[in-house]
C-alpha cells in the first residue's frame, strides 16, 4: 500500500489525474442484483492509470498577461492537491509564497479565517461547488472585483454571486449559462483575458472621444464668450458653429472610437469601478486644451480683423475647424508622444481628418459654398497663418506631455 501511495503521489506531482483499477472474481451464474452491495469489497488491485488534460498553449501567456494587468488568477478544482499544484505551477498560477487549500481544510475554516488566507491562496483542490461561493464571498469582503468560471448546475450559485460570471459555452449546462453574465463560446481561459483587453481598449477610446469633443466645445464657447466680454464683433457666425459641430467634430470622434490599443494597456492597474470618468487629469486637459483651441481661433480673428471683418471670420472659422482636426491626434494618448504612437496607426482617423479637412477647405474656396457660409477666399499668406495656427495644438500638447503636465496622480 505504501508503494502504491508513493506511485500515486509521483503521478499526481507530474500533473496526472490518477485512476486506480481493480477487479473481483464472481461465479458465472452470480445474480449481480443480489450482490450489488458487495461488488466494491475485497477487490483485487491491478494498477494505476495516469491521465492528463494538458493546458492549452495560450493559457500560460494568458496567465502572465493577467498578472501584468493586475488580475490574480486562482485555480479551483476537484483534482488531487498534488495534481492541481503541478498544473498551477506549470501555468504560473502557483508562485513562491502562495498557499494551497483543500476542500477538507475549507470545511474546517469559518468565513473570517478564510478571509484572512484567501489573498495568499492560489490553488483550491478537492473542493465542492459550494466552496466556490465561500471563496467568492471571501474575495468580495476585501472589496475586490471577482470573476468566476463554471460549467455545472452546482456552479450556478457561485456564478451568480460573482461580479462577473463566465459559463462554458461548449460543456456548460443551460443553468450555468443562465446564471452567468457572459458565455465563453470556445471554453478558453485566454478568451477571458482577450475580453479584458478589449474592454480596456473600448473604455479608453470612449474617454478619448469625450475628451476630444468636450475640449473642442469648450474652445468654441470660449471664443464667443471672450469676444462678447471684450465687446468684439462676433468671430463666428451660427452657420460656422453648426458646420464645425457637424463635420469636423463628428468624423474624428467616431474614428477615435476604433483607435488601436495603446502600448502597455494591459500593464495598467485595474480601474476602480467607483472612480469617476472625469478624473482631475481629464478635467484639466479639457480646460487647457479648450483654452488652447479658443485662443488660437481668437488669434486668427484678430490677425484677420486688420483687413476686414469677413476675412477675420473666415480665418477664425478655418483655424477653429482645422485646429480641432489636428488636435484629434493629441488625444490618442495622454502619455506617449503622437510621434511614437504613429500618425498612420489609425487609418480610420487619418481618413476622417482628410475628409473633414477637404470639406472645410471646400466651403472657403468654392464660390458657391463660400456665399452660403459668408466667407471669402484667403490669400496665400493668410492660408499660411491659418496653417501655422492650426498645427500649434500638436506642439503645445506635445510639450505638455514632455513636461508631464498632461496627466495627474489619480490616473497613474
Secondary structure, DSSP 4 states (H G I P E B T S, - for coil): -HHHHHHHHHHHHTT-EEEEEEE----TT--TTTSGGGTTSSPEEEEEEEE--PPPHHHHHHHHHHHHTT----EE-SS-HHHHHHHHHHHTSS-TT-EEEEHHHHHT--HHHHHHHTTTEEEEES--HHHHHHHHHHHHTTT---EEEE-SGGGHHHHHHSSEEEEETTT--HHHHHH-SEEETT--HHHHHHHHHHHHHHHHHHHHHHHHHHHHHHHHHHHHHHHHHTTPPPSS-HHHHHHIIIIITHHHHHHHTTPPPPTTGGGSPPPPTTS-SS-HHHHHHHHHHHHHHHHHHHHHHHHHHTT-HHHHHHHHHHHHHHHHHHHHHHTT-SSS-HHHH-TTS-HHHHHHHHHHHHHHHHHHHSHHHHHHHT--PPPHHHHHHHHHHHHHHHHHHHHHHHTT-S--GGG-
